[in-house]
């Protein structure tokens, strides 16, 4: 005996297939929000520590580096918030925009080269864990709408977010190699725990 819909039940007047699709979509959005919270928390820890460690490195790079170290220390929260916003925008499938609506500056040929080298280096980090994360998300997508773009969580995506952040906050081109190099060592090299946590969270969806 089939269950009759209750008065006022929003699913009662719709075909079961539509009701199921809506239900799966709601579940997917909830799962996506939970994963984004885990990403934000994990990235915030790693990137916040990176920002705290970078000024002493910059201070040893001459007067310009010392000035940049002070500027970075004074703008720690702005850097952290901007980076997290960029990562979140990439996770949702977008590239994000600067807060003031201005276009991102054109990169010089040297900056383009530095950026490409950083992406190539990033590919080598955590490839096995990232592939497992992608596989699990793809399996879930067979039955559940999941608004997450895992490429944004791969090391390459995190480097892209860093480059966007540096553009938005006016990081000088002469210090781009140091920024990428330190990011690779201090952030990308220590993301295994974040990827394992995300993979574990996907197992219960």
N, C-alpha and C positions, 0 to 999 in steps of 0.2 A: 504494500500500500504506500503510495507516494505521499510525501508530506506536503500539505497545502500551505501556501505562503500566508503569513500573518498579515493583518491589515496594516498598511503603512510600510511594509517591508519594501525597500527600494529595489531589491532583486526580484520581487514577486511578479512584476509585470514584464520582465525581460526573459528572453530565451535563456536556458541554462548555460549555453555556450558563451553568451555575452557576460553573464554573471560570473562564470568561472574565469573568463579573461580579465575582467575587472579585479577579481580577487587576486589572481596571480600578479597583476600589475601592482596592486597595493603591496603585496608581499615583496615584490622585487624592489620597489622604492624603499621600503623599510630596511631590507637587507643592504641595499646600496648606501643608505644613510649611515647604517651601523659600520660598514666597511670604511666609509669616508672618515668617520670619527676615529677609527683605529689608525688610519693613515695619518690624519692630522696630528694625533697624539704622538705617534712614533716619529714622524718627520720633525715635529716641533722639538722633541728631545734631541735628536741628532743635529738638526740645523742650528738650534739654539746654542748647543755646546760648540759647534763649529764657529759660530759668530763670536763666542767668548774667547776662543783660542786664536783667532786670526789677528787681532790687534798686536800682540807681541811679535808675531812673524813680520807684520808690516813695519813695525817700529825699527826693525833691523835693516830696512831697505832704504836708508838715507832720509833726508829731510822730507821729501814728498811722501815717502812711505809712513813716516812718523805723523805727518798731518792727516793722512788717510786713516791711520789707526785711530786717531782722536775722533775723526768724523764718524767712523764706523761705530765706535763705542757710544757716541752720543746718539746715534740713530739705530741702536740695536733693535728696538721694538719695531721700528718702521721696516727694517730689513726682514725681520722674522714674519711680520704680518703680510708683507708684500709677497714673500716667497710662498707662504702657505696659500695665499689667494691664487697665485699662479698655478701651483700644484692642483688645487681644487678645481680650477677652471679647466685644466687639461684633463682631469679625471672625468669631467662631464662632457668632454669632447670639444671644448673651445680653447682658445688661446688667451683669453682675458684681455683687458684693456687697462691702460694707465688710469689712475684715479681722476686725473684732470681732463681726460678725454683726448689728450694729445697723442699724435702718432709716435710710434717708436722710432728712434733715430736710425738712419742708414748706417750699416756697418762698413768699416773700411776693409780693404782686401786683407790686411793683416788680422783684423778681428774675425773675419770669415774663416781664415785659415786656423786661427786659434780655436774657434768654435768647433770646426769640423774635426780637429785633432782630439778635442775633449770628448766629442761624441764617439769617435772610434775607440778611444781608451775605455769609455764607459761600457761599451758593448761586452767587454771581457769580464765584467763584474757579475757574479751571481746568476750566470746564464741558466744553470740547472733549476734553481729555485724560481726564477722568473718564468721559465717554460712551464713548470708545474702550476704556478699561479694562473697563467693564461689557460692552461688545459682545464683546470677546475672551473674557471669562470665560463669557458665555452660550453662545458657540460651543463652547467646550471642554465645557461641561456637556451638550451634545447627545450626547456619546459617553463622557464621563469624569466620575465623581463627584468634585466639587471642593468641599470643605467651607469655602468662603470666601464671606462676605457683603460684597460690594464697597461697599455703602452705608456701611459702617463706615470705609472708606478715603477717601470723599469728604469735602470740607471740612466739610460739615454733620455727618457722623459724628465728625470729629475735635473739633468744637466741643462735641458732646454728651459726648464722653469728657472734655473739659476741665471741663465743668460738673459731671459726676459726680465728678471729682477734687476740684474746689473744694468741693463738698458734703461729701465724705468727710473732707477735711482742714480744714474749718472756715474757709474763706476768707470774710472779712466782706462783707456785701452792699453796703456803701458803696463797695467797691473792685472790684465785679464789672464795671462798665463799663470801667474801666481794664484789667482782666485780659483781657476779650474784645477790646478795641481793640488792645492790644499783641500779642495772639495772632494776630489777623487780619493785622497788619502784618508781624510778624517770623517767623511760621510759615506761615500759609496762603499768603502771597504768594510763598513760596520752595519750594513743593512740586513744581514742574514736573519737576525731576530725578528725584524719587522715582517719580512716575507713569510717566515714560519708562522707568525701570529695570524697573518691574513689567510694563509692556507688552512690553518686550524679553524678559523672562523667560517671559512667556506664549507668545511666538512659538515657543519651543523645546519646549513641552509637547506 
